[in-house]
Amino acid sequence: MKTINTLHAYETALRNGSKETVIIFYSTWCPDCHRLEPYLDRLEAVFEDIDFYYVQREKVPLIAKHLNIYGVPSVLYYVKDELVDSYIDPTYKSPGMITHFIAEAREGRLAGATL
């Protein structure tokens, strides 16, 4: 999983990324974020056609503030540079919950495209 450390890198990831991008915000002090780390490679393997990025909330506070990211981990699902869905709240998120969120966001987008 690639790491984003600047606003420019964030914007570049959305402009130059694949059709779909998932950005996961985390904090070094967050125990739930640390529990999630061992599963990130598996998450990328399940959704191998999605670009994944990891952003430390405190390193890029401007992005976090703009997106109202106050709870971590938080997950954002983009198609091109458009935010399609987000999983932003301060509660615990297991790898299974994040996998389900991404699958549901993709299904919702695809279902909407056929209308």
Secondary structure, 3 states (H helix, E strand, C coil): CEEECCHHHHHHHHHHCCCEEEEEEECCCCHHHHHHHHHHHHHHHHCCCCEEEEEECCCCHHHHHHCCCCCCCEEEEEECCEEEEEECCCCCCCHHHHHHHHHHHHHHHHHHHCC
